[in-house]
Structure formats: C-alpha cells, structure tokens
C-alpha cells in the first residue's frame, strides 16, 4: 500500500498568513494527489485535484504543487473560513490512502 | 444539482450486519466509479471500497475485505455497502463519494462529491 505522510500534524497561524502543508508518498504517484478540507461535523470538500488543479468554486488563494513523491498545499492569505483540517489523498492505486491530516488553528 | 444522500446505519452489536445506501442525482451515475470512505470519531479519513461505473470491478481496504460488499444499481442510481461481521473498530461516519473520473489527467481517484455521512456504531 502507498503510505501518505503529512506535515505538520497541526499548525497555528494568523489571519493573512501564508501557510504551507506538505505531503509525501511512500512511492511515486505521478500527480495523482488530491487535497481536501474538512470542517467539524461536515463531509470533506475537494480543493485541489491532480496535484495542482483548482476545483471549481475554490478560492484562488489555495494552490497545490508537486509530482512524484513530494507535494504541497499553500494558502496564500488565511481567511477565517480556512481554519479546518486538511487531508492529502493519493488516487494512483487502490487502496486509495489519505494522509493523517493537518489541523489548522487560529493563533 | 449534483447530490449524494446516504441512508441506513445506526447501532448494531458486534458480529451483526448493517446496510448503507447512497442515492445519487444530478449526474450520469453509470459513468463514474463510486467509493465509500469512513472516519472513526476524532480520527482521519479511511478509504473503504470502490466500485466501477459498470459494477464489474470492486476493490476493498484490507480492514474490511471479506466482511463488506459494495454494489450498485445503475437503474436506480444507488450504491450500497453491505457490512457483515461488524467490529467495534468499524464504528465511524461512513461517506459515499463520487470519483472525479477522467475529466483531466490524474483526476481519477479524486472524490469531487460527497454525501453527508451516516454514523455506524458497533457496540454491545
């Protein structure tokens, strides 16, 4: 199975900050890497697919990059609604696997 | 509107069975793979199973293989998850999710639409 490792596990930041979350795959997954945002009690929401493609309706302050084994999600200027938990996920091969999550909190 | 609505779930004793159903609307259901993803209380996301658009191919996480069965009815736009021999560690919110499909290179395996989730609690 492909293991996905996110860092950090938690992050405190202020409004307007630029934040970066990283995700590493245990083997190459090309660009089959997706990012989700989840708020408490809600279903996950797709933000970025295929490593760098912005899902329709997602603000442009979100961006993704990477290929192979190393990926990043960047939020350019944190807004109040961005405080949530973020997950990476590989869609390269079943079993599809998620990172353990990064909880983004207000400093 | 593209939508997934789950039903079923609830409280069951260890060793028991439950069935979850997910009704889809707003898209050509038979054209997309469908998955189930679960989340134990306070924990991360865990992919459970996927079924191809035709229903011919199915895959499971090792943690549920041999106990859970995914199926779909393309005439009714539904996908089900039959869960047998349930264990305490199966306690989770279960989400059905639509695969993004071949809309772009490397988009397959992404989940663009999610249901609201149904709680399954396995406890005596």
Interface residues (C-beta under 8 A of the other chain):
Chain A: X1 X30 X31 X32 X33 X34 X36 X38 X43 X44 X45 X46 X49 X50 X51 X53 X55 X87 X89 X90 X91 X92 X94 X95 X96 X97 X98 X99 X100 X101
Chain B: X35 X37 X44 X45 X46 X47 X50 X59 X60 X61 X62 X95 X100 X104 X105 X106 X107 X108 X109 X110 X111 X112 X114 X115 X116 X117
